[in-house]
């Protein structure tokens, strides 16, 4: 995991080559990288979809199997990192030796913190001009709030980068260019870095000694008695407990430092058996249960990605947490409550497959031949269901209207978009009720560009695209009380529901509906109360102001009445939807807009131009700091002001500045701009007098 262009795919390609999976080294810039198998990835030189593979490695005379997922660095494809971290046990965080800790590095680090994933850090691109290993280590500590422990030190930097010193073994290594780095050999530690090596090795041994009283007493008696095995065991323990991150270095592109990185994966990252048992809810007993990573336990797995393969159709990537499963047997999809027969099991290597007879705890595999499995579904053995935590995905922030160029493609487009939305939970499709247009929403301009490109290449559908629109949300600013009496009489049994509700703005951290039942004495039966909640939840997809979804809402059900014959759940659901529309009109509805965090790196001479341009865009600059290659400007800015910014920035700085945008939060639109935006997106300003 890393920021764009830190070298994730190049590093993965080297691992595949040195582990014997690939017999030819792929390069990102040539479009020959095995892991970047999509045409769009090869053309753009970026990773768009995470690719999974397995390699075998010998370390310390033991054989290991390592499952690797190469994730994208671009913030538009953050969903791929999120779902990969949810199902993997460890991570390699890659940092560019020149760029250091960049915005997306911080994002993926926070995602790994959320899922409590232990990680090792790899400072790549030591051969590039401006490479500074110790500065990156400093940034990892300052910006990520973690404790980096260098276990290697580079020999030289930039054009003089020759190899590494292993601080644990106190040995120096250099790589052979003729064998493309497959061969490496021991060399003498250069005299000019001997003091630095000694200083960092002493720090490493002291830190190791602090890990246990027994080691500390040994260290005080005789520091030399602490062996490399002691150091590795102490580092491993601290890494698994998320207290430190071991830091390594190298240059993947120049084939230096990759083998020790794979050694470090096996030395410091956990095996599936060392991970805390996963817990979930038994849907029958509603009690929490645990599953250990043991093939003798009942089978449980999490589907973390759905994809469409041109040869075998829809496939589901899943991680097995416990038990074992054979191809051709049935599983229970706990989320849908339905049984699924998995016809075939495959092991993926990027976009190539290898058939498997069975899978066991700790495996990552692909299921083929199922009817209905979605991202985040739990698959278990029929007799022992358990519902694992689903994966949370961010909301789309940008929308575009699309239509097929030919009338014949209308149905094809609907089916194609449904398939793409199934694969990518951050991509949504809806029809605008007023205009009848098909609106697609995603995480950024690049995201939607790739989607329309895939429509053209994979589904042969040419589309016309509208201008990008911001995915606004609605909110209310005041509290309103409303009574809704819903009566319907049409011969025979009628419908009746009577509810009194109070709606108000929810707390800042609340997302969606906060429902409070304040009725007393059972005036509304329990099943009708849940129908009221369901009615509000459904109604919130459409706001009263401009049809955008309601961001958050607090609803208190105060009172109500029922009819002995005519009242049913549906009547209360409809009453809730009507109460929502009328009450929201009285509660001063407004629009919220997505606000983005930005980071711009610009040469010193353009600093004034860039900041004044950002101020014109309603940007709030939070800090400006110096970096080797210029000034770094950080702050927040509304997304609506940033369309086409990359081109504008290039013009301002003669192509020398770079920028990065990442979603931060939703904020209320200034009241003086609300009318203009409503006219722009809806053509009128609704009046609720």
DRENLUM-354338 format. One record per residue (C-alpha): residue number from 1; x negated, y negated, z. Coordinates in steps of 0.5 Angstrom, whole numbers, plus 500, padded with zeros to 3 digits. Layout:
N
PT  resi   xx   yy   zz
PT   NUM    X    Y    Z
...
//
This chain:
689
PT  resi   xx   yy   zz
PT     1  500  500  500
PT     2  497  493  498
PT     3  498  486  495
PT     4  499  486  487
PT     5  492  488  484
PT     6  488  490  490
PT     7  487  497  487
PT     8  492  502  489
PT     9  493  505  483
PT    10  485  505  481
PT    11  484  508  488
PT    12  489  514  487
PT    13  486  515  480
PT    14  479  516  483
PT    15  482  521  488
PT    16  486  525  483
PT    17  479  525  479
PT    18  475  527  485
PT    19  480  532  487
PT    20  480  536  481
PT    21  487  534  479
PT    22  485  530  473
PT    23  479  532  468
PT    24  479  525  466
PT    25  479  518  469
PT    26  485  514  468
PT    27  485  506  468
PT    28  490  501  469
PT    29  487  496  464
PT    30  487  501  459
PT    31  494  503  460
PT    32  492  510  461
PT    33  493  511  469
PT    34  496  518  470
PT    35  500  514  476
PT    36  503  509  472
PT    37  507  513  467
PT    38  512  508  465
PT    39  511  505  459
PT    40  513  498  462
PT    41  507  500  467
PT    42  502  501  462
PT    43  504  495  458
PT    44  504  490  464
PT    45  498  493  468
PT    46  503  494  474
PT    47  506  499  478
PT    48  514  499  478
PT    49  516  505  481
PT    50  512  509  486
PT    51  509  516  484
PT    52  508  522  488
PT    53  503  527  487
PT    54  499  532  491
PT    55  492  534  492
PT    56  487  539  495
PT    57  481  537  499
PT    58  475  540  503
PT    59  473  537  510
PT    60  469  539  515
PT    61  470  546  512
PT    62  477  546  512
PT    63  482  546  506
PT    64  487  540  506
PT    65  493  539  502
PT    66  495  531  502
PT    67  501  528  499
PT    68  500  521  496
PT    69  505  516  494
PT    70  502  510  490
PT    71  507  504  491
PT    72  508  498  487
PT    73  505  491  490
PT    74  510  486  487
PT    75  515  484  492
PT    76  520  485  487
PT    77  519  493  488
PT    78  519  492  495
PT    79  524  498  496
PT    80  519  503  493
PT    81  514  501  499
PT    82  520  501  504
PT    83  522  508  502
PT    84  515  511  502
PT    85  513  509  509
PT    86  520  512  511
PT    87  518  519  509
PT    88  510  519  510
PT    89  506  520  516
PT    90  500  515  514
PT    91  498  510  510
PT    92  492  507  507
PT    93  492  499  507
PT    94  488  497  501
PT    95  485  490  501
PT    96  481  486  496
PT    97  474  484  498
PT    98  475  477  495
PT    99  483  476  496
PT   100  483  479  503
PT   101  490  479  507
PT   102  495  476  502
PT   103  502  475  503
PT   104  505  482  500
PT   105  499  485  505
PT   106  503  482  511
PT   107  510  485  508
PT   108  507  492  507
PT   109  504  492  514
PT   110  510  489  517
PT   111  514  495  514
PT   112  509  500  516
PT   113  510  497  523
PT   114  517  498  523
PT   115  517  506  521
PT   116  511  506  526
PT   117  506  509  521
PT   118  499  510  523
PT   119  494  507  518
PT   120  487  506  515
PT   121  484  500  512
PT   122  480  500  505
PT   123  476  494  503
PT   124  476  495  496
PT   125  473  491  490
PT   126  466  490  494
PT   127  463  489  487
PT   128  467  482  485
PT   129  464  475  486
PT   130  466  472  492
PT   131  467  479  496
PT   132  466  479  503
PT   133  467  485  508
PT   134  467  482  515
PT   135  471  476  513
PT   136  477  481  511
PT   137  476  485  517
PT   138  477  478  521
PT   139  483  476  517
PT   140  486  483  518
PT   141  485  482  526
PT   142  488  474  525
PT   143  493  475  520
PT   144  496  482  522
PT   145  495  482  529
PT   146  492  489  529
PT   147  485  491  532
PT   148  480  493  526
PT   149  474  498  527
PT   150  469  498  522
PT   151  467  505  521
PT   152  463  503  515
PT   153  458  497  513
PT   154  457  495  505
PT   155  450  495  503
PT   156  450  489  499
PT   157  456  485  495
PT   158  458  483  489
PT   159  453  485  483
PT   160  448  488  489
PT   161  454  492  492
PT   162  450  499  492
PT   163  453  504  497
PT   164  455  504  504
PT   165  453  506  511
PT   166  457  511  515
PT   167  457  508  522
PT   168  459  514  525
PT   169  454  519  522
PT   170  449  513  522
PT   171  447  515  515
PT   172  447  511  508
PT   173  450  513  502
PT   174  449  511  494
PT   175  453  514  488
PT   176  451  517  482
PT   177  453  513  476
PT   178  452  518  471
PT   179  457  523  474
PT   180  462  517  475
PT   181  461  517  482
PT   182  463  525  483
PT   183  456  526  486
PT   184  453  521  492
PT   185  447  522  496
PT   186  444  520  502
PT   187  439  514  502
PT   188  435  510  507
PT   189  439  504  511
PT   190  436  498  508
PT   191  432  494  513
PT   192  435  487  512
PT   193  442  490  514
PT   194  439  495  520
PT   195  440  490  525
PT   196  448  489  523
PT   197  448  497  523
PT   198  446  497  530
PT   199  450  492  532
PT   200  457  495  529
PT   201  455  502  531
PT   202  454  500  538
PT   203  460  497  538
PT   204  463  503  536
PT   205  460  507  541
PT   206  462  503  547
PT   207  469  503  544
PT   208  469  510  544
PT   209  467  511  551
PT   210  473  506  553
PT   211  478  511  551
PT   212  477  516  556
PT   213  473  516  563
PT   214  469  522  562
PT   215  466  519  556
PT   216  465  513  559
PT   217  461  516  565
PT   218  457  520  559
PT   219  456  513  556
PT   220  453  510  562
PT   221  449  516  564
PT   222  446  517  557
PT   223  449  513  551
PT   224  446  518  546
PT   225  450  523  549
PT   226  456  521  545
PT   227  456  525  539
PT   228  460  523  532
PT   229  465  529  534
PT   230  467  525  540
PT   231  467  518  536
PT   232  472  521  531
PT   233  476  524  536
PT   234  477  518  540
PT   235  478  514  533
PT   236  483  519  531
PT   237  487  518  538
PT   238  487  511  538
PT   239  489  511  530
PT   240  495  515  531
PT   241  497  511  537
PT   242  497  505  533
PT   243  492  501  537
PT   244  487  501  532
PT   245  486  501  524
PT   246  479  504  522
PT   247  476  500  516
PT   248  472  503  510
PT   249  470  499  504
PT   250  468  501  497
PT   251  469  499  490
PT   252  474  504  487
PT   253  473  501  480
PT   254  466  502  480
PT   255  467  509  483
PT   256  464  508  490
PT   257  466  510  497
PT   258  472  514  495
PT   259  470  520  497
PT   260  469  518  504
PT   261  476  515  504
PT   262  479  521  503
PT   263  475  524  508
PT   264  478  519  513
PT   265  485  521  511
PT   266  484  528  514
PT   267  480  525  520
PT   268  484  520  522
PT   269  491  520  519
PT   270  496  525  522
PT   271  498  532  520
PT   272  506  533  519
PT   273  505  537  526
PT   274  502  531  530
PT   275  508  527  528
PT   276  513  525  534
PT   277  519  530  533
PT   278  524  526  528
PT   279  531  525  532
PT   280  538  525  529
PT   281  545  525  531
PT   282  549  532  530
PT   283  556  530  527
PT   284  560  536  530
PT   285  557  534  537
PT   286  555  527  536
PT   287  549  528  541
PT   288  542  527  539
PT   289  538  532  537
PT   290  531  533  535
PT   291  527  537  529
PT   292  520  539  530
PT   293  515  540  524
PT   294  516  547  524
PT   295  518  552  519
PT   296  521  556  524
PT   297  526  551  526
PT   298  533  549  522
PT   299  532  546  515
PT   300  532  538  515
PT   301  530  534  510
PT   302  531  526  507
PT   303  532  524  500
PT   304  528  518  499
PT   305  529  517  492
PT   306  533  519  486
PT   307  531  518  479
PT   308  533  521  472
PT   309  528  525  468
PT   310  528  526  461
PT   311  527  533  461
PT   312  531  536  467
PT   313  536  530  468
PT   314  537  527  475
PT   315  532  529  480
PT   316  532  527  488
PT   317  525  527  491
PT   318  526  529  499
PT   319  521  530  505
PT   320  522  536  509
PT   321  522  535  516
PT   322  523  542  519
PT   323  524  549  517
PT   324  524  552  510
PT   325  528  552  504
PT   326  528  557  498
PT   327  530  555  491
PT   328  537  557  489
PT   329  540  556  496
PT   330  545  552  498
PT   331  544  546  503
PT   332  549  541  507
PT   333  549  534  505
PT   334  551  531  512
PT   335  552  524  509
PT   336  558  527  504
PT   337  560  533  508
PT   338  559  537  502
PT   339  555  543  500
PT   340  550  542  495
PT   341  546  548  491
PT   342  539  546  489
PT   343  538  550  483
PT   344  531  549  482
PT   345  525  546  486
PT   346  519  542  483
PT   347  513  539  485
PT   348  511  532  482
PT   349  505  530  479
PT   350  507  523  477
PT   351  512  525  471
PT   352  510  532  470
PT   353  513  538  474
PT   354  510  544  477
PT   355  516  549  479
PT   356  516  551  487
PT   357  519  558  490
PT   358  520  554  497
PT   359  519  548  501
PT   360  516  548  508
PT   361  516  543  514
PT   362  511  537  511
PT   363  512  538  504
PT   364  515  533  499
PT   365  518  536  493
PT   366  524  534  488
PT   367  531  538  488
PT   368  534  539  481
PT   369  541  541  479
PT   370  545  538  485
PT   371  552  534  484
PT   372  552  528  489
PT   373  546  526  493
PT   374  544  519  494
PT   375  538  515  497
PT   376  538  516  504
PT   377  542  522  505
PT   378  540  528  510
PT   379  540  535  507
PT   380  540  540  512
PT   381  542  548  513
PT   382  549  549  513
PT   383  549  552  520
PT   384  545  546  524
PT   385  547  539  521
PT   386  543  533  523
PT   387  544  526  521
PT   388  537  522  520
PT   389  537  515  520
PT   390  538  512  513
PT   391  533  507  510
PT   392  535  500  510
PT   393  534  496  504
PT   394  534  488  503
PT   395  539  485  499
PT   396  539  482  492
PT   397  537  475  491
PT   398  538  473  484
PT   399  543  475  479
PT   400  544  475  471
PT   401  550  476  467
PT   402  549  481  461
PT   403  553  484  456
PT   404  552  489  450
PT   405  550  486  443
PT   406  555  491  440
PT   407  562  493  442
PT   408  560  500  441
PT   409  555  500  447
PT   410  560  497  452
PT   411  562  504  455
PT   412  554  506  455
PT   413  552  500  458
PT   414  557  501  464
PT   415  554  508  465
PT   416  547  506  464
PT   417  547  501  469
PT   418  551  506  474
PT   419  545  510  473
PT   420  540  505  474
PT   421  543  502  481
PT   422  543  510  483
PT   423  536  510  483
PT   424  534  503  486
PT   425  538  501  492
PT   426  536  494  491
PT   427  539  493  484
PT   428  547  492  484
PT   429  552  491  479
PT   430  559  488  479
PT   431  564  485  475
PT   432  566  478  476
PT   433  573  478  477
PT   434  574  471  474
PT   435  570  471  468
PT   436  570  479  467
PT   437  562  478  466
PT   438  558  484  468
PT   439  553  481  473
PT   440  547  485  475
PT   441  543  483  481
PT   442  536  484  484
PT   443  530  482  488
PT   444  527  477  483
PT   445  526  475  475
PT   446  521  481  474
PT   447  525  486  477
PT   448  531  484  472
PT   449  527  483  466
PT   450  524  491  467
PT   451  531  493  468
PT   452  534  490  462
PT   453  527  493  458
PT   454  529  500  461
PT   455  536  499  458
PT   456  533  498  451
PT   457  528  503  451
PT   458  531  509  455
PT   459  538  508  454
PT   460  538  504  447
PT   461  542  499  449
PT   462  540  491  447
PT   463  543  486  451
PT   464  544  479  451
PT   465  542  476  458
PT   466  545  469  461
PT   467  541  465  465
PT   468  538  467  472
PT   469  543  465  478
PT   470  542  465  485
PT   471  546  470  489
PT   472  549  466  494
PT   473  553  468  500
PT   474  559  465  504
PT   475  559  463  511
PT   476  564  459  516
PT   477  562  454  520
PT   478  568  453  525
PT   479  573  458  529
PT   480  580  459  527
PT   481  586  463  530
PT   482  591  466  525
PT   483  597  470  526
PT   484  599  475  520
PT   485  605  478  519
PT   486  606  483  513
PT   487  612  486  511
PT   488  614  490  505
PT   489  621  493  504
PT   490  622  496  498
PT   491  628  501  499
PT   492  626  507  503
PT   493  620  507  508
PT   494  617  500  509
PT   495  611  497  511
PT   496  610  493  517
PT   497  604  490  521
PT   498  603  484  526
PT   499  596  482  528
PT   500  593  475  531
PT   501  586  474  530
PT   502  580  469  531
PT   503  575  468  527
PT   504  568  465  528
PT   505  561  464  526
PT   506  557  470  528
PT   507  550  470  532
PT   508  544  468  527
PT   509  541  475  528
PT   510  548  479  526
PT   511  549  481  519
PT   512  556  483  516
PT   513  562  484  521
PT   514  562  483  528
PT   515  568  486  530
PT   516  571  485  538
PT   517  578  489  540
PT   518  581  484  545
PT   519  588  487  545
PT   520  591  489  552
PT   521  595  495  554
PT   522  595  499  547
PT   523  599  494  543
PT   524  596  496  537
PT   525  594  504  537
PT   526  587  506  536
PT   527  587  508  529
PT   528  591  502  527
PT   529  585  498  530
PT   530  580  501  526
PT   531  584  500  520
PT   532  584  492  521
PT   533  576  493  522
PT   534  576  496  515
PT   535  580  491  512
PT   536  576  486  514
PT   537  570  489  512
PT   538  572  490  505
PT   539  575  483  504
PT   540  568  480  506
PT   541  565  483  499
PT   542  569  477  497
PT   543  569  470  500
PT   544  574  465  499
PT   545  570  459  497
PT   546  567  462  490
PT   547  568  469  491
PT   548  561  471  494
PT   549  560  476  499
PT   550  561  473  506
PT   551  554  474  510
PT   552  556  475  517
PT   553  563  474  521
PT   554  565  475  528
PT   555  572  477  528
PT   556  576  478  535
PT   557  583  482  535
PT   558  587  478  540
PT   559  594  481  539
PT   560  599  485  535
PT   561  605  489  534
PT   562  607  495  531
PT   563  614  498  528
PT   564  616  505  530
PT   565  617  507  523
PT   566  614  502  518
PT   567  607  501  521
PT   568  601  505  518
PT   569  594  504  517
PT   570  594  502  510
PT   571  599  496  513
PT   572  594  494  518
PT   573  589  494  513
PT   574  592  489  508
PT   575  594  485  514
PT   576  587  484  516
PT   577  585  482  508
PT   578  590  477  508
PT   579  589  474  515
PT   580  581  474  513
PT   581  583  470  507
PT   582  588  465  510
PT   583  583  464  517
PT   584  577  463  513
PT   585  580  457  509
PT   586  581  454  516
PT   587  574  455  518
PT   588  571  450  514
PT   589  567  455  509
PT   590  561  454  506
PT   591  555  457  502
PT   592  548  460  504
PT   593  542  460  499
PT   594  536  465  499
PT   595  530  461  502
PT   596  523  464  500
PT   597  517  464  503
PT   598  511  462  498
PT   599  504  462  498
PT   600  500  458  493
PT   601  493  458  492
PT   602  490  452  488
PT   603  483  449  486
PT   604  482  443  491
PT   605  483  438  485
PT   606  490  440  484
PT   607  493  440  491
PT   608  496  433  491
PT   609  500  435  485
PT   610  502  442  487
PT   611  505  439  494
PT   612  508  433  491
PT   613  512  438  486
PT   614  514  443  492
PT   615  517  437  496
PT   616  521  435  490
PT   617  524  442  490
PT   618  526  442  497
PT   619  520  446  499
PT   620  518  445  506
PT   621  510  446  507
PT   622  508  449  513
PT   623  501  449  513
PT   624  495  448  508
PT   625  488  452  509
PT   626  482  453  506
PT   627  479  459  502
PT   628  473  461  498
PT   629  477  460  492
PT   630  481  453  493
PT   631  487  451  498
PT   632  492  456  500
PT   633  499  452  501
PT   634  504  456  505
PT   635  512  454  507
PT   636  519  456  505
PT   637  523  453  499
PT   638  530  455  496
PT   639  530  460  491
PT   640  535  456  486
PT   641  529  451  485
PT   642  524  456  483
PT   643  526  459  477
PT   644  521  458  472
PT   645  516  456  477
PT   646  510  460  474
PT   647  510  457  468
PT   648  511  450  471
PT   649  505  451  476
PT   650  500  454  470
PT   651  502  447  467
PT   652  500  443  473
PT   653  494  446  474
PT   654  491  448  467
PT   655  493  456  469
PT   656  488  456  475
PT   657  493  457  481
PT   658  497  463  483
PT   659  503  463  487
PT   660  507  469  491
PT   661  514  469  493
PT   662  518  473  498
PT   663  525  473  501
PT   664  525  470  508
PT   665  532  468  510
PT   666  539  465  508
PT   667  540  458  510
PT   668  546  453  509
PT   669  546  449  503
PT   670  546  441  505
PT   671  553  438  505
PT   672  551  433  499
PT   673  549  439  495
PT   674  555  443  496
PT   675  560  440  491
PT   676  555  440  485
PT   677  553  448  486
PT   678  560  450  486
PT   679  562  446  480
PT   680  556  449  477
PT   681  557  456  479
PT   682  565  456  479
PT   683  567  450  475
PT   684  571  447  480
PT   685  571  445  488
PT   686  577  449  491
PT   687  581  445  496
PT   688  584  448  502
PT   689  588  442  505
//
